[in-house]
Amino acid sequence: MTHRPTRSPLALALIVVPVLLALLGPLVAGPAGPRSVSFSSGGGHWLGTDFSGRDVWQQVLLGGRSVVLVAIVATALAYLVAVPLGLTAALTRRTWLEEALMRPLDVVIAVPSLLLVLLVAATLTPGPAGLTVLVALAAVPDAARVVHAAAVEVSSRPAVEALRMQGETWWRTAIGYVARSVRRTLAADAGIRLTGALYLVATAAFLGVGVQPDASDWAVMVDRNRTGLFLQPWAVVVPAVLIAALSMGTNLLFDAALQRHTPRKGATR
């Protein structure tokens, strides 16, 4: 019997470095030193300096928290709204309520997420809190549709009818049975949703939405230093690789978790 190859070691290798830098980097970055020449190499800066003469390594240590934490918190907030919304629409016996809950989401989905973030951010003060809320709101419609689609099939099972006939509460039926039955679907979607949040946060920061133009942020580093790519490539390459590694590692980790809990073909219970 052959064993499925696991992706966990590769996923963890891709995730560990960006996450550690995001969480611990600000604690070890130290005070900012005097600024040097823009896009210089050496001079006590082992990764050189950026467009404004700041130490690139220190900016890497400081720049991950805004990207990683905003994406993670935004994804969690999106599911806090999407899961009850999708379950309510799937379990209700009133067609008008299901339509009232799901049809407005189709309108929001028709608007590209980045455009939605740009439109709303134009009226808000730049900051991580506002960007987190925007990214979460942009992710809610897709996540709610996935929850609804997965829960509709489960809600038609005899077990759900039995729970209703026994007078079980909505929370016990929806969370205790339906949500548990679709948890693998939600886990698979969570990997995609977190990757999408990382992309949206990085793109918004790249365009200057939600962050200050000179903020210590990996996406801002890519944007502000790209003009000096051939003079000082580390200021662009390092943050770009960290963002890409985190996105790839997240998807691989969720895939590995799902693979581990999927019975092998021909396996006996």
C-alpha positions as CSV (number, residue, x, y, z in Angstrom):
1,M,0.0,0.0,0.0
2,T,1.4,3.3,-1.1
3,H,1.2,6.4,1.1
4,R,0.2,9.8,-0.1
5,P,3.0,12.3,-0.2
6,T,2.4,15.0,2.4
7,R,3.0,18.7,1.7
8,S,3.2,19.7,5.3
9,P,7.0,20.1,5.6
10,L,7.1,22.3,2.5
11,A,4.1,24.3,3.7
12,L,5.6,24.8,7.1
13,A,8.9,25.8,5.6
14,L,7.3,28.5,3.5
15,I,5.1,29.8,6.3
16,V,7.4,29.8,9.3
17,V,9.9,32.5,8.2
18,P,7.3,35.1,7.1
19,V,5.2,34.5,10.2
20,L,8.1,34.7,12.6
21,L,9.3,37.9,10.9
22,A,5.9,39.4,11.2
23,L,5.4,38.5,14.8
24,L,8.9,38.8,16.2
25,G,10.5,41.2,13.8
26,P,9.2,44.4,15.5
27,L,10.5,43.2,18.8
28,V,14.1,42.7,17.5
29,A,14.3,45.5,14.9
30,G,15.8,48.0,17.3
31,P,15.7,51.8,17.0
32,A,16.1,53.3,13.6
33,G,19.6,54.4,12.8
34,P,20.6,57.5,10.8
35,R,19.5,57.4,7.2
36,S,22.2,56.7,4.5
37,V,22.3,57.1,0.8
38,S,19.3,55.9,-1.2
39,F,19.7,52.4,-2.8
40,S,23.2,51.9,-1.4
41,S,24.9,48.6,-0.6
42,G,27.1,47.9,2.4
43,G,28.0,50.6,4.8
44,G,26.9,48.6,7.8
45,H,23.6,47.6,6.0
46,W,23.9,44.0,5.0
47,L,20.8,44.2,2.8
48,G,21.6,47.8,1.8
49,T,19.3,50.8,2.0
50,D,15.9,51.6,0.5
51,F,14.6,54.6,-1.5
52,S,14.8,56.9,1.5
53,G,18.1,55.6,2.9
54,R,16.6,53.4,5.6
55,D,18.1,50.0,6.4
56,V,16.3,47.3,4.3
57,W,16.7,44.5,6.9
58,Q,15.1,46.7,9.6
59,Q,12.3,47.5,7.2
60,V,11.8,43.8,6.5
61,L,11.6,43.1,10.3
62,L,9.0,45.9,10.8
63,G,7.0,45.4,7.6
64,G,5.4,42.0,8.0
65,R,3.0,42.6,10.8
66,S,0.8,45.0,8.9
67,V,0.4,42.5,6.0
68,V,0.1,39.2,7.9
69,L,-2.0,40.3,10.8
70,V,-4.4,42.4,8.7
71,A,-5.0,39.4,6.4
72,I,-5.5,36.9,9.2
73,V,-7.8,39.1,11.2
74,A,-9.8,40.1,8.1
75,T,-10.3,36.5,7.1
76,A,-11.5,35.6,10.6
77,L,-13.9,38.6,10.6
78,A,-15.2,37.6,7.2
79,Y,-16.1,34.1,8.5
80,L,-17.7,35.4,11.6
81,V,-20.2,37.1,9.3
82,A,-20.3,34.7,6.5
83,V,-20.9,31.5,8.4
84,P,-24.1,32.6,10.3
85,L,-25.3,34.3,7.1
86,G,-24.8,31.2,4.9
87,L,-26.2,28.8,7.5
88,T,-29.3,31.0,8.1
89,A,-30.0,31.1,4.3
90,A,-29.5,27.4,4.0
91,L,-31.6,26.3,6.9
92,T,-34.5,28.7,6.6
93,R,-37.8,27.3,5.2
94,R,-38.8,30.7,3.9
95,T,-37.7,31.2,0.3
96,W,-38.1,35.0,0.6
97,L,-35.7,35.2,3.5
98,E,-33.1,33.0,1.6
99,E,-33.4,35.3,-1.4
100,A,-33.2,38.4,0.7
101,L,-30.0,37.2,2.3
102,M,-28.2,35.8,-0.8
103,R,-29.2,38.0,-3.7
104,P,-27.6,41.2,-2.4
105,L,-24.3,39.3,-2.2
106,D,-24.5,38.7,-5.9
107,V,-24.5,42.4,-6.5
108,V,-21.5,42.9,-4.3
109,I,-19.6,40.0,-6.0
110,A,-20.2,41.7,-9.4
111,V,-17.9,44.5,-8.2
112,P,-14.2,43.5,-8.1
113,S,-12.9,43.3,-4.6
114,L,-10.0,45.8,-5.2
115,L,-12.3,48.3,-6.8
116,L,-14.6,48.0,-3.8
117,V,-11.7,48.6,-1.4
118,L,-10.6,51.6,-3.4
119,L,-14.1,53.1,-3.5
120,V,-14.7,52.7,0.3
121,A,-11.1,53.6,1.3
122,A,-11.5,57.0,-0.5
123,T,-13.8,58.1,2.3
124,L,-11.8,56.6,5.2
125,T,-8.7,57.6,7.1
126,P,-5.7,55.4,6.2
127,G,-4.9,52.8,8.8
128,P,-4.7,49.1,9.5
129,A,-8.1,48.9,11.3
130,G,-10.0,50.4,8.4
131,L,-8.1,48.2,5.9
132,T,-8.9,45.1,7.9
133,V,-12.6,45.9,7.9
134,L,-12.6,46.6,4.1
135,V,-10.8,43.4,3.3
136,A,-13.2,41.4,5.6
137,L,-16.3,43.0,3.9
138,A,-14.9,42.2,0.5
139,A,-14.5,38.5,1.4
140,V,-17.9,38.1,3.1
141,P,-20.0,37.5,-0.1
142,D,-17.8,34.8,-1.6
143,A,-17.4,33.0,1.8
144,A,-21.1,33.2,2.5
145,R,-22.0,31.7,-0.9
146,V,-19.6,28.8,-0.2
147,V,-21.1,28.2,3.2
148,H,-24.6,28.4,1.8
149,A,-23.9,26.0,-1.1
150,A,-22.3,23.4,1.2
151,A,-25.0,23.7,3.9
152,V,-28.0,23.4,1.5
153,E,-27.2,19.8,0.8
154,V,-26.7,18.9,4.5
155,S,-29.9,20.8,5.5
156,S,-32.0,18.3,3.4
157,R,-30.7,15.3,5.3
158,P,-33.1,13.3,7.5
159,A,-30.9,14.0,10.5
160,V,-31.7,17.8,10.3
161,E,-35.4,17.0,10.1
162,A,-35.1,14.8,13.1
163,L,-33.4,17.6,15.1
164,R,-36.2,19.9,14.1
165,M,-38.9,17.5,15.2
166,Q,-37.1,17.0,18.5
167,G,-37.3,20.8,19.1
168,E,-33.6,21.4,19.0
169,T,-32.4,25.0,19.0
170,W,-31.2,26.7,15.8
171,W,-27.7,26.9,17.2
172,R,-27.5,23.2,17.9
173,T,-28.8,22.3,14.5
174,A,-26.8,24.8,12.5
175,I,-23.5,24.8,14.4
176,G,-23.6,21.5,16.1
177,Y,-24.6,19.4,13.0
178,V,-24.6,21.4,9.8
179,A,-21.5,23.4,10.4
180,R,-19.6,20.3,11.5
181,S,-20.7,18.5,8.4
182,V,-19.3,21.2,6.1
183,R,-16.1,21.9,8.0
184,R,-13.9,20.3,5.5
185,T,-15.4,22.5,2.7
186,L,-14.9,25.5,4.9
187,A,-11.3,24.5,5.7
188,A,-10.5,24.2,1.9
189,D,-12.2,27.6,1.3
190,A,-10.3,29.2,4.2
191,G,-6.9,28.6,2.5
192,I,-8.1,30.3,-0.6
193,R,-9.8,33.1,1.3
194,L,-6.7,33.8,3.4
195,T,-4.5,33.9,0.2
196,G,-7.0,36.3,-1.4
197,A,-6.9,38.5,1.7
198,L,-3.1,38.5,1.5
199,Y,-3.2,39.5,-2.1
200,L,-5.8,42.2,-1.5
201,V,-4.0,43.7,1.5
202,A,-0.7,43.7,-0.4
203,T,-2.2,45.2,-3.5
204,A,-4.0,47.9,-1.5
205,A,-0.8,48.7,0.3
206,F,1.0,48.7,-3.0
207,L,-1.5,51.3,-4.2
208,G,-1.2,53.3,-1.0
209,V,-4.7,52.4,0.3
210,G,-4.9,52.0,4.1
211,V,-1.2,52.7,4.8
212,Q,1.0,55.7,4.8
213,P,3.2,56.3,1.7
214,D,6.4,55.7,3.8
215,A,5.1,53.0,6.1
216,S,7.2,50.0,7.1
217,D,5.2,47.5,5.1
218,W,6.3,44.7,2.8
219,A,4.0,45.7,0.0
220,V,4.9,49.4,0.3
221,M,8.6,48.3,0.1
222,V,7.9,46.6,-3.2
223,D,6.1,49.7,-4.6
224,R,8.5,52.4,-3.3
225,N,11.7,50.6,-4.2
226,R,10.9,49.2,-7.6
227,T,12.4,52.2,-9.3
228,G,15.8,51.1,-7.9
229,L,15.4,47.4,-8.6
230,F,18.6,47.1,-10.6
231,L,20.5,49.3,-8.2
232,Q,19.4,47.6,-5.0
233,P,17.3,44.5,-5.7
234,W,17.0,43.2,-2.1
235,A,14.6,46.0,-1.1
236,V,12.1,44.6,-3.6
237,V,13.0,40.9,-3.9
238,V,13.0,40.1,-0.1
239,P,9.5,41.4,0.8
240,A,8.1,40.1,-2.5
241,V,9.4,36.6,-1.8
242,L,8.1,36.7,1.8
243,I,4.6,37.6,0.6
244,A,4.7,34.9,-2.1
245,A,6.0,32.3,0.3
246,L,3.3,33.0,2.8
247,S,0.5,32.7,0.2
248,M,1.9,29.5,-1.3
249,G,2.5,27.9,2.1
250,T,-1.0,28.7,3.4
251,N,-2.6,26.9,0.5
252,L,-0.2,24.0,0.7
253,L,-0.9,23.7,4.5
254,F,-4.6,23.6,4.1
255,D,-4.3,21.1,1.3
256,A,-2.1,18.9,3.4
257,A,-4.6,19.1,6.3
258,L,-7.5,18.0,4.0
259,Q,-5.4,15.3,2.5
260,R,-4.5,13.9,5.9
261,H,-8.2,13.5,6.8
262,T,-9.4,12.1,3.5
263,P,-9.7,8.3,3.5
264,R,-7.5,6.5,1.0
265,K,-9.3,4.7,-1.8
266,G,-10.1,1.2,-0.8
267,A,-9.4,1.8,2.9
268,T,-11.7,0.0,5.3
269,R,-13.4,1.8,8.2
